[in-house]
Amino acid sequence: MEREEYPIEVMSYSGYKYAQTPRSFSLWGKIFEVVEIISASRSLSFVDGKVREHFVVKTKEGEVFELCHDEERDYWLARRRERDEGQEKF
């Protein structure tokens, strides 16, 4: 079963690059504070050539989400993950 993806607004830390790491995000009318980045990766689509950043994050409430950032469009999506789907700590 495929999990749903939701468009989100993200407040992020921008250090050496724009939107380097997410700090919090807005979903379902609620602000979720990111307390841990479990993993981070970049992917390049062979279909459209776009670079995307992927973050698996844990929120203050203990929920785990995968956040995906389309750098070209500055567009973010969130997908809820099961707690045991987390990867090694980043």
PDB file of N, CA, C and O in Angstrom:
ATOM      1  N   MET A   1       0.838  -1.179   0.000  1.00  0.00           N
ATOM      2  CA  MET A   1       0.000   0.000   0.000  1.00  0.00           C
ATOM      3  C   MET A   1       0.885   1.246   0.000  1.00  0.00           C
ATOM      4  O   MET A   1       1.782   1.378   0.833  1.00  0.00           O
ATOM      5  N   GLU A   2       0.633   2.141  -0.920  1.00  0.00           N
ATOM      6  CA  GLU A   2       1.408   3.371  -1.032  1.00  0.00           C
ATOM      7  C   GLU A   2       0.898   4.393  -0.020  1.00  0.00           C
ATOM      8  O   GLU A   2      -0.308   4.573   0.146  1.00  0.00           O
ATOM      9  N   ARG A   3       1.827   5.051   0.646  1.00  0.00           N
ATOM     10  CA  ARG A   3       1.458   6.080   1.612  1.00  0.00           C
ATOM     11  C   ARG A   3       1.236   7.390   0.881  1.00  0.00           C
ATOM     12  O   ARG A   3       1.860   7.665  -0.144  1.00  0.00           O
ATOM     13  N   GLU A   4       0.334   8.192   1.430  1.00  0.00           N
ATOM     14  CA  GLU A   4       0.029   9.476   0.817  1.00  0.00           C
ATOM     15  C   GLU A   4       1.131  10.486   1.086  1.00  0.00           C
ATOM     16  O   GLU A   4       1.781  10.454   2.131  1.00  0.00           O
ATOM     17  N   GLU A   5       1.331  11.381   0.129  1.00  0.00           N
ATOM     18  CA  GLU A   5       2.262  12.489   0.274  1.00  0.00           C
ATOM     19  C   GLU A   5       1.452  13.766   0.405  1.00  0.00           C
ATOM     20  O   GLU A   5       0.425  13.933  -0.254  1.00  0.00           O
ATOM     21  N   TYR A   6       1.923  14.671   1.265  1.00  0.00           N
ATOM     22  CA  TYR A   6       1.217  15.912   1.518  1.00  0.00           C
ATOM     23  C   TYR A   6       2.141  17.095   1.272  1.00  0.00           C
ATOM     24  O   TYR A   6       3.286  17.085   1.724  1.00  0.00           O
ATOM     25  N   PRO A   7       1.658  18.128   0.551  1.00  0.00           N
ATOM     26  CA  PRO A   7       2.471  19.335   0.407  1.00  0.00           C
ATOM     27  C   PRO A   7       2.575  20.026   1.764  1.00  0.00           C
ATOM     28  O   PRO A   7       1.598  20.082   2.511  1.00  0.00           O
ATOM     29  N   ILE A   8       3.752  20.551   2.080  1.00  0.00           N
ATOM     30  CA  ILE A   8       3.972  21.185   3.376  1.00  0.00           C
ATOM     31  C   ILE A   8       4.770  22.470   3.211  1.00  0.00           C
ATOM     32  O   ILE A   8       5.420  22.685   2.189  1.00  0.00           O
ATOM     33  N   GLU A   9       4.712  23.314   4.226  1.00  0.00           N
ATOM     34  CA  GLU A   9       5.585  24.472   4.338  1.00  0.00           C
ATOM     35  C   GLU A   9       6.644  24.121   5.365  1.00  0.00           C
ATOM     36  O   GLU A   9       6.328  23.598   6.433  1.00  0.00           O
ATOM     37  N   VAL A  10       7.897  24.405   5.049  1.00  0.00           N
ATOM     38  CA  VAL A  10       9.010  24.027   5.923  1.00  0.00           C
ATOM     39  C   VAL A  10       9.802  25.260   6.340  1.00  0.00           C
ATOM     40  O   VAL A  10      10.116  26.123   5.520  1.00  0.00           O
ATOM     41  N   MET A  11      10.112  25.324   7.607  1.00  0.00           N
ATOM     42  CA  MET A  11      11.037  26.310   8.132  1.00  0.00           C
ATOM     43  C   MET A  11      12.357  25.562   8.277  1.00  0.00           C
ATOM     44  O   MET A  11      12.432  24.548   8.972  1.00  0.00           O
ATOM     45  N   SER A  12      13.391  26.067   7.620  1.00  0.00           N
ATOM     46  CA  SER A  12      14.642  25.312   7.589  1.00  0.00           C
ATOM     47  C   SER A  12      15.828  26.176   7.964  1.00  0.00           C
ATOM     48  O   SER A  12      15.774  27.405   7.928  1.00  0.00           O
ATOM     49  N   TYR A  13      16.896  25.494   8.323  1.00  0.00           N
ATOM     50  CA  TYR A  13      18.179  26.144   8.567  1.00  0.00           C
ATOM     51  C   TYR A  13      18.882  26.284   7.227  1.00  0.00           C
ATOM     52  O   TYR A  13      18.961  25.326   6.458  1.00  0.00           O
ATOM     53  N   SER A  14      19.387  27.466   6.953  1.00  0.00           N
ATOM     54  CA  SER A  14      20.164  27.697   5.742  1.00  0.00           C
ATOM     55  C   SER A  14      21.557  28.140   6.166  1.00  0.00           C
ATOM     56  O   SER A  14      21.752  29.265   6.627  1.00  0.00           O
ATOM     57  N   GLY A  15      22.513  27.249   6.006  1.00  0.00           N
ATOM     58  CA  GLY A  15      23.896  27.550   6.355  1.00  0.00           C
ATOM     59  C   GLY A  15      24.691  27.802   5.100  1.00  0.00           C
ATOM     60  O   GLY A  15      24.597  28.866   4.489  1.00  0.00           O
ATOM     61  N   TYR A  16      25.489  26.798   4.716  1.00  0.00           N
ATOM     62  CA  TYR A  16      26.297  26.944   3.499  1.00  0.00           C
ATOM     63  C   TYR A  16      25.443  26.858   2.242  1.00  0.00           C
ATOM     64  O   TYR A  16      25.904  27.205   1.155  1.00  0.00           O
ATOM     65  N   LYS A  17      24.178  26.391   2.383  1.00  0.00           N
ATOM     66  CA  LYS A  17      23.253  26.362   1.239  1.00  0.00           C
ATOM     67  C   LYS A  17      21.842  26.599   1.728  1.00  0.00           C
ATOM     68  O   LYS A  17      21.539  26.418   2.907  1.00  0.00           O
ATOM     69  N   TYR A  18      20.982  27.006   0.808  1.00  0.00           N
ATOM     70  CA  TYR A  18      19.586  27.279   1.118  1.00  0.00           C
ATOM     71  C   TYR A  18      18.870  25.978   1.505  1.00  0.00           C
ATOM     72  O   TYR A  18      19.099  24.932   0.900  1.00  0.00           O
ATOM     73  N   ALA A  19      18.011  26.058   2.512  1.00  0.00           N
ATOM     74  CA  ALA A  19      17.199  24.922   2.968  1.00  0.00           C
ATOM     75  C   ALA A  19      18.069  23.699   3.265  1.00  0.00           C
ATOM     76  O   ALA A  19      17.793  22.592   2.803  1.00  0.00           O
ATOM     77  N   GLN A  20      19.112  23.928   4.039  1.00  0.00           N
ATOM     78  CA  GLN A  20      20.069  22.869   4.338  1.00  0.00           C
ATOM     79  C   GLN A  20      19.452  21.742   5.168  1.00  0.00           C
ATOM     80  O   GLN A  20      19.624  20.568   4.838  1.00  0.00           O
ATOM     81  N   THR A  21      18.736  22.087   6.242  1.00  0.00           N
ATOM     82  CA  THR A  21      18.069  21.078   7.072  1.00  0.00           C
ATOM     83  C   THR A  21      16.746  21.631   7.593  1.00  0.00           C
ATOM     84  O   THR A  21      16.668  22.804   7.956  1.00  0.00           O
ATOM     85  N   PRO A  22      15.704  20.798   7.633  1.00  0.00           N
ATOM     86  CA  PRO A  22      14.413  21.255   8.150  1.00  0.00           C
ATOM     87  C   PRO A  22      14.441  21.387   9.670  1.00  0.00           C
ATOM     88  O   PRO A  22      15.027  20.555  10.363  1.00  0.00           O
ATOM     89  N   ARG A  23      13.805  22.437  10.181  1.00  0.00           N
ATOM     90  CA  ARG A  23      13.697  22.654  11.627  1.00  0.00           C
ATOM     91  C   ARG A  23      12.275  22.397  12.123  1.00  0.00           C
ATOM     92  O   ARG A  23      12.073  21.893  13.228  1.00  0.00           O
ATOM     93  N   SER A  24      11.286  22.752  11.285  1.00  0.00           N
ATOM     94  CA  SER A  24       9.880  22.496  11.602  1.00  0.00           C
ATOM     95  C   SER A  24       9.093  22.540  10.303  1.00  0.00           C
ATOM     96  O   SER A  24       9.572  23.044   9.287  1.00  0.00           O
ATOM     97  N   PHE A  25       7.873  22.002  10.351  1.00  0.00           N
ATOM     98  CA  PHE A  25       7.027  22.042   9.162  1.00  0.00           C
ATOM     99  C   PHE A  25       5.566  22.122   9.565  1.00  0.00           C
ATOM    100  O   PHE A  25       5.183  21.719  10.663  1.00  0.00           O
ATOM    101  N   SER A  26       4.765  22.647   8.662  1.00  0.00           N
ATOM    102  CA  SER A  26       3.335  22.832   8.882  1.00  0.00           C
ATOM    103  C   SER A  26       2.567  21.799   8.054  1.00  0.00           C
ATOM    104  O   SER A  26       2.727  21.707   6.837  1.00  0.00           O
ATOM    105  N   LEU A  27       1.732  21.030   8.747  1.00  0.00           N
ATOM    106  CA  LEU A  27       0.936  19.986   8.096  1.00  0.00           C
ATOM    107  C   LEU A  27      -0.366  19.833   8.856  1.00  0.00           C
ATOM    108  O   LEU A  27      -0.365  19.797  10.087  1.00  0.00           O
ATOM    109  N   TRP A  28      -1.477  19.742   8.142  1.00  0.00           N
ATOM    110  CA  TRP A  28      -2.810  19.573   8.738  1.00  0.00           C
ATOM    111  C   TRP A  28      -3.135  20.683   9.730  1.00  0.00           C
ATOM    112  O   TRP A  28      -3.826  20.451  10.722  1.00  0.00           O
ATOM    113  N   GLY A  29      -2.637  21.892   9.462  1.00  0.00           N
ATOM    114  CA  GLY A  29      -2.908  23.029  10.332  1.00  0.00           C
ATOM    115  C   GLY A  29      -2.120  23.020  11.632  1.00  0.00           C
ATOM    116  O   GLY A  29      -2.435  23.775  12.552  1.00  0.00           O
ATOM    117  N   LYS A  30      -1.102  22.177  11.718  1.00  0.00           N
ATOM    118  CA  LYS A  30      -0.306  22.038  12.932  1.00  0.00           C
ATOM    119  C   LYS A  30       1.170  22.221  12.592  1.00  0.00           C
ATOM    120  O   LYS A  30       1.615  21.833  11.512  1.00  0.00           O
ATOM    121  N   ILE A  31       1.928  22.811  13.516  1.00  0.00           N
ATOM    122  CA  ILE A  31       3.371  22.956  13.360  1.00  0.00           C
ATOM    123  C   ILE A  31       4.051  21.781  14.057  1.00  0.00           C
ATOM    124  O   ILE A  31       3.820  21.542  15.242  1.00  0.00           O
ATOM    125  N   PHE A  32       4.887  21.049  13.324  1.00  0.00           N
ATOM    126  CA  PHE A  32       5.656  19.938  13.870  1.00  0.00           C
ATOM    127  C   PHE A  32       7.111  20.385  14.006  1.00  0.00           C
ATOM    128  O   PHE A  32       7.726  20.795  13.022  1.00  0.00           O
ATOM    129  N   GLU A  33       7.660  20.308  15.208  1.00  0.00           N
ATOM    130  CA  GLU A  33       9.055  20.662  15.446  1.00  0.00           C
ATOM    131  C   GLU A  33       9.928  19.432  15.221  1.00  0.00           C
ATOM    132  O   GLU A  33       9.660  18.366  15.774  1.00  0.00           O
ATOM    133  N   VAL A  34      10.965  19.580  14.415  1.00  0.00           N
ATOM    134  CA  VAL A  34      11.907  18.487  14.153  1.00  0.00           C
ATOM    135  C   VAL A  34      12.915  18.445  15.297  1.00  0.00           C
ATOM    136  O   VAL A  34      13.608  19.429  15.556  1.00  0.00           O
ATOM    137  N   VAL A  35      12.996  17.300  15.984  1.00  0.00           N
ATOM    138  CA  VAL A  35      13.953  17.161  17.088  1.00  0.00           C
ATOM    139  C   VAL A  35      15.133  16.273  16.714  1.00  0.00           C
ATOM    140  O   VAL A  35      16.156  16.273  17.398  1.00  0.00           O
ATOM    141  N   GLU A  36      14.990  15.510  15.622  1.00  0.00           N
ATOM    142  CA  GLU A  36      16.084  14.633  15.200  1.00  0.00           C
ATOM    143  C   GLU A  36      16.005  14.394  13.697  1.00  0.00           C
ATOM    144  O   GLU A  36      14.932  14.135  13.152  1.00  0.00           O
ATOM    145  N   ILE A  37      17.147  14.483  13.042  1.00  0.00           N
ATOM    146  CA  ILE A  37      17.237  14.067  11.641  1.00  0.00           C
ATOM    147  C   ILE A  37      17.815  12.664  11.669  1.00  0.00           C
ATOM    148  O   ILE A  37      18.987  12.469  11.991  1.00  0.00           O
ATOM    149  N   ILE A  38      16.987  11.693  11.330  1.00  0.00           N
ATOM    150  CA  ILE A  38      17.389  10.286  11.379  1.00  0.00           C
ATOM    151  C   ILE A  38      18.308   9.965  10.208  1.00  0.00           C
ATOM    152  O   ILE A  38      19.310   9.269  10.371  1.00  0.00           O
ATOM    153  N   SER A  39      17.964  10.475   9.027  1.00  0.00           N
ATOM    154  CA  SER A  39      18.814  10.276   7.856  1.00  0.00           C
ATOM    155  C   SER A  39      18.574  11.398   6.859  1.00  0.00           C
ATOM    156  O   SER A  39      17.532  12.052   6.878  1.00  0.00           O
ATOM    157  N   ALA A  40      19.551  11.609   5.992  1.00  0.00           N
ATOM    158  CA  ALA A  40      19.463  12.616   4.937  1.00  0.00           C
ATOM    159  C   ALA A  40      20.152  12.072   3.705  1.00  0.00           C
ATOM    160  O   ALA A  40      21.202  11.437   3.797  1.00  0.00           O
ATOM    161  N   SER A  41      19.552  12.326   2.541  1.00  0.00           N
ATOM    162  CA  SER A  41      20.154  11.860   1.292  1.00  0.00           C
ATOM    163  C   SER A  41      19.717  12.768   0.144  1.00  0.00           C
ATOM    164  O   SER A  41      18.772  13.547   0.269  1.00  0.00           O
ATOM    165  N   ARG A  42      20.419  12.650  -0.959  1.00  0.00           N
ATOM    166  CA  ARG A  42      20.074  13.375  -2.190  1.00  0.00           C
ATOM    167  C   ARG A  42      19.826  12.349  -3.282  1.00  0.00           C
ATOM    168  O   ARG A  42      20.457  11.293  -3.318  1.00  0.00           O
ATOM    169  N   SER A  43      18.902  12.675  -4.167  1.00  0.00           N
ATOM    170  CA  SER A  43      18.664  11.777  -5.295  1.00  0.00           C
ATOM    171  C   SER A  43      18.561  12.601  -6.578  1.00  0.00           C
ATOM    172  O   SER A  43      18.166  13.767  -6.567  1.00  0.00           O
ATOM    173  N   LEU A  44      18.923  11.962  -7.666  1.00  0.00           N
ATOM    174  CA  LEU A  44      18.812  12.566  -8.986  1.00  0.00           C
ATOM    175  C   LEU A  44      17.890  11.681  -9.801  1.00  0.00           C
ATOM    176  O   LEU A  44      18.144  10.488  -9.962  1.00  0.00           O
ATOM    177  N   SER A  45      16.820  12.267 -10.314  1.00  0.00           N
ATOM    178  CA  SER A  45      15.862  11.518 -11.116  1.00  0.00           C
ATOM    179  C   SER A  45      16.391  11.355 -12.537  1.00  0.00           C
ATOM    180  O   SER A  45      16.753  12.334 -13.190  1.00  0.00           O
ATOM    181  N   PHE A  46      16.432  10.124 -13.004  1.00  0.00           N
ATOM    182  CA  PHE A  46      16.833   9.869 -14.383  1.00  0.00           C
ATOM    183  C   PHE A  46      15.719  10.233 -15.354  1.00  0.00           C
ATOM    184  O   PHE A  46      15.961  10.392 -16.550  1.00  0.00           O
ATOM    185  N   VAL A  47      14.499  10.364 -14.841  1.00  0.00           N
ATOM    186  CA  VAL A  47      13.356  10.706 -15.688  1.00  0.00           C
ATOM    187  C   VAL A  47      13.336  12.195 -16.013  1.00  0.00           C
ATOM    188  O   VAL A  47      13.250  12.576 -17.180  1.00  0.00           O
ATOM    189  N   ASP A  48      13.417  13.047 -14.971  1.00  0.00           N
ATOM    190  CA  ASP A  48      13.307  14.482 -15.201  1.00  0.00           C
ATOM    191  C   ASP A  48      14.577  15.275 -14.878  1.00  0.00           C
ATOM    192  O   ASP A  48      14.613  16.490 -15.073  1.00  0.00           O
ATOM    193  N   GLY A  49      15.606  14.605 -14.391  1.00  0.00           N
ATOM    194  CA  GLY A  49      16.877  15.265 -14.106  1.00  0.00           C
ATOM    195  C   GLY A  49      16.881  16.159 -12.881  1.00  0.00           C
ATOM    196  O   GLY A  49      17.826  16.922 -12.681  1.00  0.00           O
ATOM    197  N   LYS A  50      15.846  16.084 -12.055  1.00  0.00           N
ATOM    198  CA  LYS A  50      15.745  16.947 -10.886  1.00  0.00           C
ATOM    199  C   LYS A  50      16.462  16.338  -9.679  1.00  0.00           C
ATOM    200  O   LYS A  50      16.466  15.126  -9.464  1.00  0.00           O
ATOM    201  N   VAL A  51      17.068  17.240  -8.905  1.00  0.00           N
ATOM    202  CA  VAL A  51      17.717  16.838  -7.666  1.00  0.00           C
ATOM    203  C   VAL A  51      16.721  17.034  -6.528  1.00  0.00           C
ATOM    204  O   VAL A  51      16.061  18.069  -6.434  1.00  0.00           O
ATOM    205  N   ARG A  52      16.624  16.026  -5.667  1.00  0.00           N
ATOM    206  CA  ARG A  52      15.735  16.109  -4.515  1.00  0.00           C
ATOM    207  C   ARG A  52      16.503  15.747  -3.252  1.00  0.00           C
ATOM    208  O   ARG A  52      17.338  14.842  -3.250  1.00  0.00           O
ATOM    209  N   GLU A  53      16.208  16.466  -2.185  1.00  0.00           N
ATOM    210  CA  GLU A  53      16.758  16.180  -0.864  1.00  0.00           C
ATOM    211  C   GLU A  53      15.714  15.379  -0.100  1.00  0.00           C
ATOM    212  O   GLU A  53      14.527  15.702  -0.144  1.00  0.00           O
ATOM    213  N   HIS A  54      16.145  14.346   0.593  1.00  0.00           N
ATOM    214  CA  HIS A  54      15.245  13.519   1.398  1.00  0.00           C
ATOM    215  C   HIS A  54      15.738  13.530   2.843  1.00  0.00           C
ATOM    216  O   HIS A  54      16.922  13.325   3.109  1.00  0.00           O
ATOM    217  N   PHE A  55      14.818  13.770   3.762  1.00  0.00           N
ATOM    218  CA  PHE A  55      15.127  13.760   5.188  1.00  0.00           C
ATOM    219  C   PHE A  55      14.129  12.866   5.892  1.00  0.00           C
ATOM    220  O   PHE A  55      12.924  13.009   5.687  1.00  0.00           O
ATOM    221  N   VAL A  56      14.601  11.957   6.708  1.00  0.00           N
ATOM    222  CA  VAL A  56      13.729  11.214   7.609  1.00  0.00           C
ATOM    223  C   VAL A  56      13.914  11.886   8.962  1.00  0.00           C
ATOM    224  O   VAL A  56      15.018  11.927   9.506  1.00  0.00           O
ATOM    225  N   VAL A  57      12.802  12.417   9.501  1.00  0.00           N
ATOM    226  CA  VAL A  57      12.881  13.212  10.721  1.00  0.00           C
ATOM    227  C   VAL A  57      11.942  12.675  11.795  1.00  0.00           C
ATOM    228  O   VAL A  57      10.922  12.047  11.509  1.00  0.00           O
ATOM    229  N   LYS A  58      12.321  12.945  13.030  1.00  0.00           N
ATOM    230  CA  LYS A  58      11.476  12.625  14.177  1.00  0.00           C
ATOM    231  C   LYS A  58      10.995  13.948  14.755  1.00  0.00           C
ATOM    232  O   LYS A  58      11.778  14.881  14.932  1.00  0.00           O
ATOM    233  N   THR A  59       9.684  14.019  15.050  1.00  0.00           N
ATOM    234  CA  THR A  59       9.122  15.246  15.590  1.00  0.00           C
ATOM    235  C   THR A  59       9.090  15.211  17.113  1.00  0.00           C
ATOM    236  O   THR A  59       9.311  14.169  17.729  1.00  0.00           O
ATOM    237  N   LYS A  60       8.814  16.350  17.699  1.00  0.00           N
ATOM    238  CA  LYS A  60       8.714  16.483  19.152  1.00  0.00           C
ATOM    239  C   LYS A  60       7.667  15.511  19.714  1.00  0.00           C
ATOM    240  O   LYS A  60       7.793  15.039  20.844  1.00  0.00           O
ATOM    241  N   GLU A  61       6.637  15.220  18.916  1.00  0.00           N
ATOM    242  CA  GLU A  61       5.571  14.307  19.334  1.00  0.00           C
ATOM    243  C   GLU A  61       5.967  12.840  19.184  1.00  0.00           C
ATOM    244  O   GLU A  61       5.204  11.953  19.566  1.00  0.00           O
ATOM    245  N   GLY A  62       7.158  12.574  18.629  1.00  0.00           N
ATOM    246  CA  GLY A  62       7.642  11.216  18.448  1.00  0.00           C
ATOM    247  C   GLY A  62       7.228  10.583  17.133  1.00  0.00           C
ATOM    248  O   GLY A  62       7.481   9.399  16.914  1.00  0.00           O
ATOM    249  N   GLU A  63       6.597  11.348  16.254  1.00  0.00           N
ATOM    250  CA  GLU A  63       6.203  10.820  14.948  1.00  0.00           C
ATOM    251  C   GLU A  63       7.383  10.907  13.981  1.00  0.00           C
ATOM    252  O   GLU A  63       8.255  11.763  14.127  1.00  0.00           O
ATOM    253  N   VAL A  64       7.398  10.015  12.999  1.00  0.00           N
ATOM    254  CA  VAL A  64       8.471   9.982  12.013  1.00  0.00           C
ATOM    255  C   VAL A  64       7.886  10.298  10.637  1.00  0.00           C
ATOM    256  O   VAL A  64       6.890   9.709  10.218  1.00  0.00           O
ATOM    257  N   PHE A  65       8.527  11.240   9.947  1.00  0.00           N
ATOM    258  CA  PHE A  65       8.103  11.652   8.612  1.00  0.00           C
ATOM    259  C   PHE A  65       9.293  11.630   7.679  1.00  0.00           C
ATOM    260  O   PHE A  65      10.431  11.847   8.094  1.00  0.00           O
ATOM    261  N   GLU A  66       9.019  11.366   6.415  1.00  0.00           N
ATOM    262  CA  GLU A  66      10.006  11.569   5.361  1.00  0.00           C
ATOM    263  C   GLU A  66       9.638  12.871   4.672  1.00  0.00           C
ATOM    264  O   GLU A  66       8.515  13.026   4.191  1.00  0.00           O
ATOM    265  N   LEU A  67      10.579  13.810   4.622  1.00  0.00           N
ATOM    266  CA  LEU A  67      10.375  15.088   3.953  1.00  0.00           C
ATOM    267  C   LEU A  67      11.203  15.094   2.684  1.00  0.00           C
ATOM    268  O   LEU A  67      12.378  14.728   2.702  1.00  0.00           O
ATOM    269  N   CYS A  68      10.600  15.506   1.590  1.00  0.00           N
ATOM    270  CA  CYS A  68      11.281  15.546   0.301  1.00  0.00           C
ATOM    271  C   CYS A  68      11.239  16.971  -0.233  1.00  0.00           C
ATOM    272  O   CYS A  68      10.174  17.584  -0.313  1.00  0.00           O
ATOM    273  N   HIS A  69      12.415  17.496  -0.599  1.00  0.00           N
ATOM    274  CA  HIS A  69      12.528  18.866  -1.105  1.00  0.00           C
ATOM    275  C   HIS A  69      12.959  18.845  -2.560  1.00  0.00           C
ATOM    276  O   HIS A  69      14.048  18.373  -2.887  1.00  0.00           O
ATOM    277  N   ASP A  70      12.102  19.357  -3.432  1.00  0.00           N
ATOM    278  CA  ASP A  70      12.431  19.547  -4.844  1.00  0.00           C
ATOM    279  C   ASP A  70      13.143  20.896  -4.927  1.00  0.00           C
ATOM    280  O   ASP A  70      12.499  21.943  -4.863  1.00  0.00           O
ATOM    281  N   GLU A  71      14.458  20.874  -5.067  1.00  0.00           N
ATOM    282  CA  GLU A  71      15.256  22.104  -5.024  1.00  0.00           C
ATOM    283  C   GLU A  71      14.918  23.076  -6.136  1.00  0.00           C
ATOM    284  O   GLU A  71      14.897  24.287  -5.915  1.00  0.00           O
ATOM    285  N   GLU A  72      14.653  22.565  -7.328  1.00  0.00           N
ATOM    286  CA  GLU A  72      14.391  23.436  -8.473  1.00  0.00           C
ATOM    287  C   GLU A  72      13.126  24.267  -8.273  1.00  0.00           C
ATOM    288  O   GLU A  72      13.109  25.460  -8.575  1.00  0.00           O
ATOM    289  N   ARG A  73      12.073  23.637  -7.765  1.00  0.00           N
ATOM    290  CA  ARG A  73      10.799  24.344  -7.561  1.00  0.00           C
ATOM    291  C   ARG A  73      10.634  24.861  -6.130  1.00  0.00           C
ATOM    292  O   ARG A  73       9.657  25.550  -5.838  1.00  0.00           O
ATOM    293  N   ASP A  74      11.571  24.539  -5.232  1.00  0.00           N
ATOM    294  CA  ASP A  74      11.481  24.879  -3.814  1.00  0.00           C
ATOM    295  C   ASP A  74      10.136  24.401  -3.264  1.00  0.00           C
ATOM    296  O   ASP A  74       9.371  25.167  -2.677  1.00  0.00           O
ATOM    297  N   TYR A  75       9.881  23.128  -3.471  1.00  0.00           N
ATOM    298  CA  TYR A  75       8.604  22.513  -3.119  1.00  0.00           C
ATOM    299  C   TYR A  75       8.876  21.336  -2.188  1.00  0.00           C
ATOM    300  O   TYR A  75       9.752  20.515  -2.461  1.00  0.00           O
ATOM    301  N   TRP A  76       8.126  21.251  -1.088  1.00  0.00           N
ATOM    302  CA  TRP A  76       8.324  20.192  -0.101  1.00  0.00           C
ATOM    303  C   TRP A  76       7.107  19.282  -0.029  1.00  0.00           C
ATOM    304  O   TRP A  76       5.972  19.738  -0.167  1.00  0.00           O
ATOM    305  N   LEU A  77       7.347  17.995   0.186  1.00  0.00           N
ATOM    306  CA  LEU A  77       6.299  17.000   0.434  1.00  0.00           C
ATOM    307  C   LEU A  77       6.642  16.223   1.699  1.00  0.00           C
ATOM    308  O   LEU A  77       7.814  16.045   2.033  1.00  0.00           O
ATOM    309  N   ALA A  78       5.609  15.764   2.396  1.00  0.00           N
ATOM    310  CA  ALA A  78       5.810  14.939   3.595  1.00  0.00           C
ATOM    311  C   ALA A  78       5.055  13.637   3.439  1.00  0.00           C
ATOM    312  O   ALA A  78       3.977  13.583   2.847  1.00  0.00           O
ATOM    313  N   ARG A  79       5.647  12.590   3.983  1.00  0.00           N
ATOM    314  CA  ARG A  79       5.009  11.269   4.014  1.00  0.00           C
ATOM    315  C   ARG A  79       5.250  10.706   5.415  1.00  0.00           C
ATOM    316  O   ARG A  79       6.387  10.634   5.880  1.00  0.00           O
ATOM    317  N   ARG A  80       4.164  10.309   6.080  1.00  0.00           N
ATOM    318  CA  ARG A  80       4.302   9.724   7.412  1.00  0.00           C
ATOM    319  C   ARG A  80       4.918   8.343   7.285  1.00  0.00           C
ATOM    320  O   ARG A  80       4.565   7.580   6.386  1.00  0.00           O
ATOM    321  N   ARG A  81       5.834   8.021   8.180  1.00  0.00           N
ATOM    322  CA  ARG A  81       6.486   6.710   8.175  1.00  0.00           C
ATOM    323  C   ARG A  81       6.184   5.998   9.473  1.00  0.00           C
ATOM    324  O   ARG A  81       5.895   6.620  10.495  1.00  0.00           O
ATOM    325  N   GLU A  82       6.255   4.701   9.411  1.00  0.00           N
ATOM    326  CA  GLU A  82       6.128   3.909  10.628  1.00  0.00           C
ATOM    327  C   GLU A  82       7.378   4.137  11.452  1.00  0.00           C
ATOM    328  O   GLU A  82       8.454   4.334  10.887  1.00  0.00           O
ATOM    329  N   ARG A  83       7.270   4.115  12.744  1.00  0.00           N
ATOM    330  CA  ARG A  83       8.416   4.399  13.617  1.00  0.00           C
ATOM    331  C   ARG A  83       9.574   3.429  13.382  1.00  0.00           C
ATOM    332  O   ARG A  83      10.734   3.823  13.499  1.00  0.00           O
ATOM    333  N   ASP A  84       9.283   2.180  13.057  1.00  0.00           N
ATOM    334  CA  ASP A  84      10.373   1.212  12.873  1.00  0.00           C
ATOM    335  C   ASP A  84      10.981   1.259  11.478  1.00  0.00           C
ATOM    336  O   ASP A  84      11.877   0.471  11.175  1.00  0.00           O
ATOM    337  N   GLU A  85      10.508   2.177  10.608  1.00  0.00           N
ATOM    338  CA  GLU A  85      11.080   2.339   9.277  1.00  0.00           C
ATOM    339  C   GLU A  85      12.283   3.275   9.296  1.00  0.00           C
ATOM    340  O   GLU A  85      12.961   3.430   8.280  1.00  0.00           O
ATOM    341  N   GLY A  86      12.558   3.907  10.451  1.00  0.00           N
ATOM    342  CA  GLY A  86      13.670   4.846  10.557  1.00  0.00           C
ATOM    343  C   GLY A  86      14.981   4.138  10.269  1.00  0.00           C
ATOM    344  O   GLY A  86      15.099   2.925  10.442  1.00  0.00           O
ATOM    345  N   GLN A  87      15.955   4.902   9.832  1.00  0.00           N
ATOM    346  CA  GLN A  87      17.266   4.357   9.532  1.00  0.00           C
ATOM    347  C   GLN A  87      18.231   4.781  10.624  1.00  0.00           C
ATOM    348  O   GLN A  87      17.833   5.408  11.606  1.00  0.00           O
ATOM    349  N   GLU A  88      19.481   4.444  10.455  1.00  0.00           N
ATOM    350  CA  GLU A  88      20.482   4.826  11.438  1.00  0.00           C
ATOM    351  C   GLU A  88      20.533   6.350  11.557  1.00  0.00           C
ATOM    352  O   GLU A  88      20.270   7.077  10.600  1.00  0.00           O
ATOM    353  N   LYS A  89      20.873   6.801  12.745  1.00  0.00           N
ATOM    354  CA  LYS A  89      20.937   8.227  13.012  1.00  0.00           C
ATOM    355  C   LYS A  89      21.982   8.888  12.137  1.00  0.00           C
ATOM    356  O   LYS A  89      23.083   8.365  11.967  1.00  0.00           O
ATOM    357  N   PHE A  90      21.632  10.044  11.580  1.00  0.00           N
ATOM    358  CA  PHE A  90      22.512  10.809  10.692  1.00  0.00           C
ATOM    359  C   PHE A  90      23.457  11.635  11.518  1.00  0.00           C
ATOM    360  O   PHE A  90      24.287  12.358  10.967  1.00  0.00           O
TER     361      PHE A  90
END
